[in-house]
Every structure is written in structure tokens, then in C-alpha cells.
Amino acid sequence: MSASLAALYPPLVKRTTLIVRDAERSLRFYRDVLGLTVWYDDQIELSGVGLAAGKRGDRTRLVILKAVDPVVGMIGLLEFTEPRLPAPAPRRRLGIGDIVFVMQGKDVAAVRDRAVAFGATIHAEPHGFQVRGADGRMLSMTSLSLWDPDDYFIEYNERHEAALT
């Protein structure tokens, strides 16, 4: 997209929808562990046209969760209820075609504790790291890496403000 076209029609990523085994279980994880809130929850019968999964007449449940922004950064949880989709093989390494959710919030230690209580798999315990930001300044964070109930990978960061000098 050219710069002038992007100015007229700026792209906006509103939501990423995850196909999940059990929407209720995934809802508990994203709401109770990570702190998102429910924006939408309904049953949908597929038309068989737009989604590259399922077929006309299949029944699904779609739950859309939001973070702070009321429009962008939402996560959809789509469960095929009739018929059910076969469960994929478990994974513990990422590869081409996989996604990494990068989330930012407060109290990464409490998120870790809730995730463990939920039964989530922790890939890397909370650890400090620094990375150069887009403006060239170094950013300091504590990060937790974990897998959600359907093996989607999440990097949960708590950003630390630089000390004023």
C-alpha cells in the first residue's frame, strides 16, 4: 500500500481469533489469568463462505475479549461445537505459521501465579531483559513466557520506567 493510500485508508488490526478446543476453558484463562474482559459471546452458524474451516451449517461459539482499548487488540476464541474439530498434536516449540502474542501489563509475578494455578505450561519464568525501543532508547522489562490451553504462545511483559536522573 502506498503512503498516500495508507493515509486515506490506514490499516487497523482489530482482533486475532484463535480456534480453540473449549471456549469456556480458554475464556477462563484469558479472563481470569490475563485479565481481559468479555466484549461478545454468541453462537454462530457458519455460512460456508468466508472462513477457511468448517462448512455451511457448522455451529460455533465465538467469544471476543478486549483489553484496555475498546476497538483494537481484541482476542477471539472460536470453538467448533457441531461438529467438533480434531485436537492438534501438542507443541512446545514454535515454527513457521505459529504466532506469538505479546502482551503488556502489570505484576507479571501475579500473572505467573494465576497461570500456574490454572495449570498453564510455563516456558520461561519471569526474567528481566532489555531491548532497544523504536526510538533508540533501551527498555527494561520483566517477561513471562507461557502456553495457553490450546498451545498458543504468549510473551507477557511488565515494562519498567527508567529512573529519572
Backbone as CSV, one residue per row, in Angstrom:
resi,resn,N_x,N_y,N_z,CA_x,CA_y,CA_z,C_x,C_y,C_z
1,MET,0.854,-1.166,0.000,0.000,0.000,0.000,0.898,1.225,0.000
2,SER,0.652,2.153,-0.899,1.460,3.365,-0.977,1.191,4.252,0.237
3,ALA,2.125,5.178,0.499,1.993,6.072,1.652,0.728,6.916,1.560
4,SER,0.384,7.403,0.350,-0.815,8.229,0.218,-2.077,7.401,0.410
5,LEU,-2.062,6.152,-0.070,-3.210,5.276,0.116,-3.355,4.908,1.590
6,ALA,-2.232,4.665,2.275,-2.272,4.338,3.701,-2.816,5.507,4.512
7,ALA,-2.544,6.738,4.076,-3.077,7.902,4.783,-4.592,7.975,4.630
8,LEU,-5.107,7.611,3.458,-6.552,7.633,3.232,-7.259,6.462,3.905
9,TYR,-6.629,5.301,3.885,-7.223,4.077,4.430,-6.213,3.399,5.362
10,PRO,-6.001,3.951,6.541,-4.989,3.356,7.426,-5.406,1.956,7.879
11,PRO,-4.480,0.995,7.816,-4.820,-0.357,8.244,-5.018,-0.406,9.760
12,LEU,-5.881,-1.290,10.193,-6.193,-1.423,11.605,-6.377,-2.914,11.900
13,VAL,-5.590,-3.432,12.806,-5.753,-4.813,13.234,-6.628,-4.786,14.482
14,LYS,-7.858,-5.239,14.345,-8.798,-5.190,15.460,-8.701,-6.407,16.364
15,ARG,-8.613,-7.592,15.745,-8.735,-8.809,16.535,-7.963,-9.940,15.876
16,THR,-7.466,-10.818,16.697,-6.947,-12.105,16.263,-7.858,-13.158,16.857
17,THR,-8.371,-14.049,16.021,-9.269,-15.094,16.507,-8.529,-16.418,16.548
18,LEU,-8.594,-17.070,17.686,-7.946,-18.352,17.906,-8.993,-19.457,17.808
19,ILE,-8.695,-20.504,17.082,-9.573,-21.673,17.074,-9.159,-22.521,18.272
20,VAL,-10.119,-22.755,19.167,-9.822,-23.397,20.445,-10.627,-24.682,20.612
21,ARG,-10.142,-25.544,21.501,-10.837,-26.799,21.798,-12.093,-26.554,22.631
22,ASP,-11.978,-25.658,23.621,-13.038,-25.449,24.611,-13.092,-23.958,24.942
23,ALA,-14.074,-23.264,24.394,-14.170,-21.809,24.579,-14.300,-21.439,26.046
24,GLU,-15.008,-22.226,26.812,-15.200,-21.895,28.239,-13.874,-21.953,28.988
25,ARG,-13.091,-22.970,28.733,-11.787,-23.101,29.395,-10.854,-21.973,28.953
26,SER,-10.826,-21.690,27.657,-9.976,-20.600,27.161,-10.438,-19.257,27.699
27,LEU,-11.741,-19.069,27.812,-12.282,-17.838,28.390,-11.777,-17.658,29.816
28,ARG,-11.831,-18.710,30.615,-11.327,-18.615,31.994,-9.853,-18.232,32.016
29,PHE,-9.062,-18.762,31.091,-7.635,-18.429,31.050,-7.434,-16.951,30.708
30,TYR,-8.008,-16.485,29.604,-7.774,-15.112,29.161,-8.426,-14.081,30.081
31,ARG,-9.535,-14.435,30.712,-10.212,-13.511,31.628,-9.585,-13.567,33.025
32,ASP,-9.497,-14.768,33.593,-9.103,-14.904,34.995,-7.604,-14.879,35.220
33,VAL,-6.821,-15.325,34.245,-5.359,-15.322,34.386,-4.763,-14.022,33.841
34,LEU,-5.164,-13.631,32.617,-4.546,-12.475,31.967,-5.321,-11.171,32.139
35,GLY,-6.576,-11.237,32.566,-7.308,-10.018,32.899,-8.110,-9.361,31.786
36,LEU,-8.312,-10.047,30.647,-9.150,-9.467,29.596,-10.622,-9.560,29.999
37,THR,-11.476,-8.773,29.354,-12.901,-8.792,29.667,-13.702,-9.199,28.429
38,VAL,-14.864,-9.801,28.664,-15.721,-10.266,27.571,-16.398,-9.068,26.908
39,TRP,-16.292,-9.005,25.589,-16.934,-7.979,24.792,-18.114,-8.557,24.015
40,TYR,-18.020,-9.847,23.638,-19.031,-10.508,22.821,-18.991,-11.993,23.133
41,ASP,-20.160,-12.643,23.140,-20.224,-14.081,23.356,-21.525,-14.575,22.724
42,ASP,-21.424,-15.378,21.650,-22.634,-15.841,20.976,-22.348,-17.101,20.175
43,GLN,-23.426,-17.785,19.797,-23.373,-18.947,18.906,-23.506,-18.439,17.473
44,ILE,-22.735,-19.024,16.562,-22.783,-18.609,15.158,-22.871,-19.863,14.290
45,GLU,-23.783,-19.834,13.319,-23.862,-20.902,12.327,-23.090,-20.432,11.102
46,LEU,-22.144,-21.238,10.653,-21.286,-20.844,9.536,-22.049,-20.819,8.211
47,SER,-21.667,-19.863,7.367,-22.253,-19.758,6.024,-21.536,-20.664,5.039
48,GLY,-20.301,-21.064,5.387,-19.520,-21.889,4.485,-18.771,-21.089,3.441
49,VAL,-18.749,-19.753,3.574,-18.128,-18.906,2.554,-16.795,-18.312,3.017
50,GLY,-16.794,-17.525,4.073,-15.629,-16.704,4.406,-14.526,-17.370,5.190
51,LEU,-14.841,-18.313,6.053,-13.848,-18.921,6.929,-13.276,-20.180,6.286
52,ALA,-11.964,-20.298,6.292,-11.302,-21.459,5.679,-11.247,-22.628,6.661
53,ALA,-12.377,-22.889,7.288,-12.527,-24.020,8.205,-14.008,-24.352,8.281
54,GLY,-14.323,-25.596,8.522,-15.718,-25.976,8.645,-16.457,-25.869,7.333
55,LYS,-17.800,-25.972,7.443,-18.637,-25.898,6.247,-19.974,-25.277,6.614
56,ARG,-20.772,-24.995,5.625,-22.091,-24.387,5.821,-22.905,-25.208,6.829
57,GLY,-23.470,-24.505,7.805,-24.307,-25.154,8.808,-23.569,-25.580,10.064
58,ASP,-22.224,-25.600,10.026,-21.488,-25.942,11.246,-21.790,-24.895,12.310
59,ARG,-21.819,-25.341,13.548,-22.117,-24.437,14.658,-20.840,-24.135,15.438
60,THR,-20.731,-22.875,15.840,-19.563,-22.424,16.582,-20.001,-21.541,17.743
61,ARG,-19.095,-21.340,18.653,-19.248,-20.330,19.705,-18.087,-19.375,19.551
62,LEU,-18.391,-18.083,19.483,-17.359,-17.056,19.384,-17.429,-16.166,20.609
63,VAL,-16.316,-16.108,21.334,-16.160,-15.195,22.462,-15.075,-14.210,22.067
64,ILE,-15.373,-12.913,22.180,-14.371,-11.882,21.886,-14.046,-11.168,23.183
65,LEU,-12.758,-11.119,23.479,-12.271,-10.471,24.696,-11.520,-9.209,24.332
66,LYS,-11.574,-8.227,25.220,-10.863,-6.978,24.962,-9.929,-6.668,26.118
67,ALA,-8.925,-5.870,25.801,-8.011,-5.366,26.807,-8.454,-3.938,27.136
68,VAL,-7.540,-3.004,27.159,-7.863,-1.637,27.536,-8.587,-0.891,26.418
69,ASP,-8.114,-1.028,25.179,-8.701,-0.295,24.064,-10.035,-0.930,23.666
70,PRO,-11.078,-0.123,23.424,-12.392,-0.689,23.084,-12.521,-1.164,21.639
71,VAL,-11.508,-0.958,20.792,-11.611,-1.311,19.381,-10.511,-2.268,18.932
72,VAL,-9.271,-2.034,19.323,-8.152,-2.838,18.828,-7.602,-3.745,19.924
73,GLY,-6.833,-4.732,19.507,-6.167,-5.622,20.442,-7.075,-6.679,21.041
74,MET,-8.174,-6.984,20.382,-9.088,-7.989,20.905,-8.624,-9.393,20.515
75,ILE,-9.045,-10.373,21.303,-8.751,-11.769,21.023,-10.086,-12.499,20.939
76,GLY,-10.300,-13.195,19.834,-11.491,-14.021,19.672,-11.162,-15.458,19.986
77,LEU,-12.105,-16.151,20.599,-11.980,-17.579,20.887,-13.104,-18.276,20.134
78,LEU,-12.755,-19.056,19.130,-13.745,-19.712,18.274,-13.695,-21.217,18.487
79,GLU,-14.780,-21.754,19.028,-14.888,-23.190,19.248,-15.905,-23.761,18.260
80,PHE,-15.513,-24.797,17.553,-16.440,-25.523,16.694,-17.192,-26.504,17.592
81,THR,-18.499,-26.271,17.752,-19.282,-27.089,18.674,-19.988,-28.249,17.992
82,GLU,-20.430,-28.066,16.732,-21.099,-29.129,15.965,-20.759,-28.998,14.493
83,PRO,-19.956,-29.852,13.932,-19.184,-30.907,14.579,-17.923,-30.328,15.214
84,ARG,-17.335,-31.099,16.107,-16.097,-30.677,16.779,-14.920,-30.903,15.828
85,LEU,-13.913,-30.058,15.954,-12.678,-30.254,15.183,-11.754,-31.187,15.959
86,PRO,-10.950,-31.984,15.256,-9.998,-32.842,15.970,-8.922,-31.998,16.653
87,ALA,-8.484,-32.437,17.800,-7.442,-31.722,18.551,-6.095,-31.890,17.845
88,PRO,-5.317,-30.830,17.784,-3.983,-30.939,17.182,-3.005,-31.610,18.147
89,ALA,-1.876,-32.021,17.623,-0.820,-32.573,18.468,-0.262,-31.452,19.344
90,PRO,0.113,-31.759,20.588,0.700,-30.729,21.453,2.009,-30.210,20.870
91,ARG,2.329,-28.964,21.155,3.604,-28.416,20.695,4.246,-27.630,21.826
92,ARG,5.554,-27.629,21.831,6.306,-26.893,22.840,7.438,-26.092,22.215
93,ARG,7.468,-26.049,20.885,8.432,-25.224,20.151,7.654,-24.501,19.076
94,LEU,8.105,-23.319,18.710,7.446,-22.533,17.674,8.122,-22.746,16.332
95,GLY,7.335,-22.559,15.270,7.865,-22.675,13.917,7.080,-21.796,12.966
96,ILE,7.374,-21.917,11.691,6.678,-21.150,10.663,5.176,-21.403,10.775
97,GLY,4.403,-20.351,10.717,2.955,-20.454,10.802,2.412,-20.290,12.208
98,ASP,3.271,-20.389,13.204,2.832,-20.179,14.582,2.800,-18.677,14.880
99,ILE,2.144,-18.322,15.960,2.069,-16.918,16.350,2.596,-16.745,17.764
100,VAL,3.030,-15.523,18.061,3.443,-15.146,19.405,2.597,-13.948,19.797
101,PHE,1.813,-14.097,20.862,1.076,-12.957,21.401,2.001,-12.223,22.337
102,VAL,2.175,-10.939,22.130,2.959,-10.117,23.034,1.973,-9.219,23.762
103,MET,1.921,-9.402,25.073,1.001,-8.638,25.902,1.806,-7.847,26.920
104,GLN,1.246,-6.737,27.356,1.914,-5.915,28.360,0.929,-5.615,29.468
105,GLY,1.381,-5.733,30.690,0.534,-5.439,31.832,1.378,-5.232,33.066
106,LYS,0.730,-5.244,34.193,1.395,-5.045,35.486,1.466,-6.366,36.231
107,ASP,2.384,-6.437,37.173,2.504,-7.537,38.123,2.641,-8.890,37.446
108,VAL,3.721,-9.033,36.685,3.967,-10.281,35.958,4.062,-11.476,36.911
109,ALA,4.517,-11.255,38.134,4.611,-12.355,39.107,3.219,-12.885,39.459
110,ALA,2.246,-12.000,39.605,0.875,-12.432,39.910,0.260,-13.159,38.714
111,VAL,0.562,-12.706,37.500,0.084,-13.401,36.299,0.663,-14.810,36.271
112,ARG,1.926,-14.926,36.576,2.577,-16.241,36.620,1.895,-17.144,37.642
113,ASP,1.622,-16.616,38.835,0.985,-17.422,39.885,-0.412,-17.883,39.451
114,ARG,-1.190,-16.997,38.829,-2.528,-17.379,38.356,-2.429,-18.413,37.237
115,ALA,-1.437,-18.260,36.363,-1.249,-19.209,35.266,-0.903,-20.597,35.800
116,VAL,-0.031,-20.663,36.776,0.343,-21.947,37.371,-0.868,-22.574,38.057
117,ALA,-1.632,-21.769,38.809,-2.837,-22.281,39.471,-3.845,-22.797,38.447
118,PHE,-3.908,-22.170,37.296,-4.808,-22.594,36.224,-4.352,-23.916,35.613
119,GLY,-3.046,-24.169,35.645,-2.490,-25.366,35.026,-1.794,-25.094,33.710
120,ALA,-1.541,-23.812,33.410,-0.860,-23.440,32.170,0.599,-23.911,32.220
121,THR,1.160,-24.152,31.055,2.560,-24.537,30.956,3.416,-23.284,30.835
122,ILE,4.340,-23.141,31.766,5.269,-22.005,31.757,6.487,-22.408,30.936
123,HIS,6.826,-21.597,29.949,8.032,-21.854,29.155,9.247,-21.209,29.814
124,ALA,9.102,-19.964,30.261,10.196,-19.255,30.940,9.611,-18.461,32.094
125,GLU,10.125,-18.701,33.275,9.703,-17.972,34.468,9.988,-16.479,34.278
126,PRO,9.354,-15.617,35.078,9.624,-14.183,34.947,11.125,-13.902,35.015
127,HIS,11.589,-13.126,34.044,13.011,-12.808,33.940,13.170,-11.403,33.370
128,GLY,14.197,-10.729,33.808,14.462,-9.382,33.322,15.200,-9.411,31.999
129,PHE,14.927,-8.409,31.170,15.689,-8.242,29.934,15.568,-6.805,29.461
130,GLN,16.468,-6.442,28.572,16.441,-5.117,27.963,16.434,-5.269,26.456
131,VAL,15.750,-4.341,25.793,15.696,-4.322,24.344,15.659,-2.868,23.897
132,ARG,16.229,-2.606,22.750,16.209,-1.251,22.216,14.827,-0.962,21.625
133,GLY,14.219,0.139,22.055,12.907,0.542,21.553,13.013,1.190,20.186
134,ALA,11.871,1.464,19.571,11.835,2.072,18.241,12.494,3.436,18.222
135,ASP,12.502,4.137,19.367,13.123,5.470,19.429,14.616,5.406,19.761
136,GLY,15.155,4.187,19.902,16.577,4.018,20.166,16.927,3.891,21.640
137,ARG,16.005,4.235,22.521,16.273,4.123,23.965,16.104,2.680,24.417
138,MET,16.865,2.307,25.424,16.768,0.956,25.969,15.525,0.850,26.858
139,LEU,14.799,-0.244,26.701,13.622,-0.524,27.508,13.950,-1.678,28.450
140,SER,13.487,-1.561,29.662,13.703,-2.583,30.669,12.379,-3.260,30.981
141,MET,12.355,-4.590,30.976,11.116,-5.323,31.209,11.369,-6.580,32.026
142,THR,10.289,-7.063,32.615,10.261,-8.412,33.159,9.283,-9.172,32.282
143,SER,9.692,-10.352,31.843,8.892,-11.107,30.882,8.600,-12.507,31.396
144,LEU,7.408,-12.984,31.071,6.966,-14.342,31.362,6.565,-14.956,30.029
145,SER,7.023,-16.166,29.741,6.629,-16.867,28.512,5.834,-18.101,28.903
146,LEU,4.653,-18.263,28.286,3.793,-19.372,28.640,2.923,-19.791,27.472
147,TRP,2.311,-20.954,27.611,1.407,-21.509,26.607,-0.013,-21.440,27.151
148,ASP,-0.967,-21.054,26.306,-2.371,-21.034,26.727,-2.928,-22.458,26.630
149,PRO,-4.214,-22.695,26.982,-4.757,-24.059,26.970,-4.748,-24.748,25.607
150,ASP,-4.630,-23.990,24.509,-4.603,-24.585,23.167,-3.236,-24.490,22.520
151,ASP,-2.220,-24.267,23.332,-0.826,-24.203,22.882,-0.508,-22.980,22.026
152,TYR,-1.222,-21.877,22.247,-0.808,-20.595,21.671,0.215,-20.000,22.629
153,PHE,1.261,-19.397,22.066,2.386,-18.905,22.858,2.182,-17.439,23.224
154,ILE,2.428,-17.106,24.482,2.245,-15.747,24.979,3.517,-15.261,25.649
155,GLU,3.941,-14.061,25.277,5.017,-13.351,25.977,4.334,-12.211,26.725
156,TYR,4.322,-12.298,28.040,3.662,-11.292,28.880,4.742,-10.438,29.525
157,ASN,4.753,-9.147,29.191,5.805,-8.241,29.652,5.278,-7.198,30.628
158,GLU,6.084,-6.907,31.625,5.854,-5.780,32.509,6.990,-4.796,32.267
159,ARG,6.642,-3.633,31.783,7.640,-2.628,31.428,8.004,-1.812,32.664
160,HIS,9.300,-1.521,32.811,9.788,-0.737,33.940,10.246,0.627,33.440
161,GLU,9.787,1.640,34.099,10.168,3.004,33.708,11.620,3.252,34.098
162,ALA,12.309,3.982,33.241,13.701,4.331,33.526,13.743,5.296,34.713
163,ALA,14.751,5.163,35.527,14.917,6.070,36.666,15.259,7.464,36.158
164,LEU,14.636,8.468,36.739,14.930,9.853,36.360,16.254,10.274,36.981
165,THR,17.065,10.977,36.187,18.354,11.437,36.722,18.392,12.928,36.780
